[in-house]
Amino acid sequence: MVTGATFAAHPSPEAGTALLTAFGASVGPWWTYFGSSAEAGSRVIAASDDPGRLARSAYTFLHLPMVAGIVVSAVADELVIHHPGGHMAPGTATAILGGPALFLIGHALFRRAVWGRVPRSHLAGVLVLAALGAIAPPAPPLALAACATATVAGVAVWAAVVRSGEPQAA
């Protein structure tokens, strides 16, 4: 809602592109989480020896960094829509890259708690986001946001391809 309101207050072709980038930045985490891990995770937890402990860890504590990542990403979306070009403040770059990184770290920890392993896709995504930090200072906010969105989309696609090759639970 804030993203749309920010665009309405500052309409321009660049802000429109930033709005589309923000939409993509929302789809990537959604697809990563709801693609299969949310539902499959609840099945694994229900079948575990101690479902209360596992659910408390997975759905309470480990969701905090995911939610924080989504909130930070929303702040970044608003900043990018408001100022898509030009000089980028360090806080803007931190929000643009930190939001997706927090989400991916949280989701990787969630998957580790539930399935006992951290997906390589998530580790690679966090490393790419960290590497993007090196190019952040001279890059316009919109370009950095597009790179961050592409990174999370790449993680979502990679994770979906890996999941399609895994045996399905009964």
N, C-alpha and C positions, 0 to 999 in steps of 0.2 A: 504494500500500500504506500509506504514511504517512497519507494522507488518510483512508482507511477506519479505520485504527487511532485517529486523532485523534477521529473521529466516535464510535467505539465507547467511547472514554474520556469523552466529553462529550455523550451523547445528549440532544437536546432538539428541539423543532419547529424552532427557529431554526437549530440545527446541521444538521438534516436539509435545510433549505432551502439552507444553505451547501454541503452535500455535493452537492446537485443542481446548484448554481451551479458548483462545482468540476468536476463532470463535463462541464458545458457548456463550461467554460473549456478542457478537454482536447480536446473534439471540434472546436472552432473551428480551432486550429492544425493538428490532424490533417487536417481536411478541406481547409484552405488548402494544405497541403503535398502530401498524397497524392492530392488531387482530380485532379491531372494534372501538376503541375510536376515531381514526382520522376521519374516514368516518362518524360514528354516531355523533361525535361532530359537524361536519360541518352541518349536518341535523338539530341538535338541535339549533345551532346558527342561521341558516337561518330562523327557525320558531319562534325565540324569539322576544320579543317586541322591543328590542334595539340590533339588530345584530351587529352593528358597535362597540358598547362598549364591548359586550361580546367577539367578535372576537379579538378585540385589546388586551383585557386582556388575553384570552386563547391562542391565537396564536402568540402574541408578547412577552409579559412580562413573561408568565408562561412557554414558551418554552426555555427561557434562562437557567434555571437550568437543563433542560433535555439535551440541547446541551452541556452545561458545563460538565455534567456527562459523556456524550459520549466522549468528548475530554480527560477528566481526565482518563477515562477507557482505551482509546487508549494509553496514556502515560504509564499506568500501564502494559498494554499488552507488550509494547516494553521493559519495565524494567524486566518483568518476563521472557520473551523469552531470553533476554540477560543474566540474572542470575537466572535461575529457582530454584537452590538449594542454600544451605548454609545460611549464616546470612542475615537477612533482615533489611535494613535501615528503620528508622521510616517514611521517605518520601514515600518509596515504599509501605509500609502497608497502609499509608494514601491514596495513589492513588488507590490501589487495592480495598479498601473498600469505599472510598469517592466517586469515580466515580459512581458506582452503586447506592449509597445512594442519591447522587445529582439527578440522573435520576429519581429514585423512588419518591423522594420528589416533584420534578417538575411535574411528571406525576400525582401524587396524587392531587396536587394543580390545575392542568389542569382539572381533573375529578371533583373536587369540584366546580370550576368555571362554568363548563358546566352542570353538573348534580346535584350540590348542596350537594354532599357527597364525603367523602374521603374513598376509598376502604380499608377495613381491611387488605386485602392482602398486600397492599403497606406499611401500618403501621407495619405489622408483618415483612416484608422484611427489613425495615429500622432498626427495633429492633434487628433482627438477625445479620445484618451487624455490628451494634454497639457492640453486644455481641462478635462477632468475633474479634473485636479490642482487647479484653482481651487476646485472645490466639495468637495474631499476633506476639509479639516479638520472641518467640522461634520457630515459624512455618517457614518452608521454603516458599519462595515467591510462588512457584507453588501450594503448598497445600492450601495456603490462597486464591489464585486466583481461584482454583477449588471450594472452599467453597463459595466464593462470586458469582461465576457463577451458582452454584447449587441454591443459594438463589434466584437470579433473575429468574432462570428457574422455581423455585417453585412458585414465585409470578405470573409469566406468566400463568402457568397451573392453579393456584387457580383462577386468574381473568377470564380465559377462561371458567372454570367450572361455575363460578357465572354468567357470561354473557350468557351461554347456557341456564340457568334457567330463565333469564329475558324475559319478553314479548318483541317481536320484534316491532320496530316502523313501521308504515305503509308507 
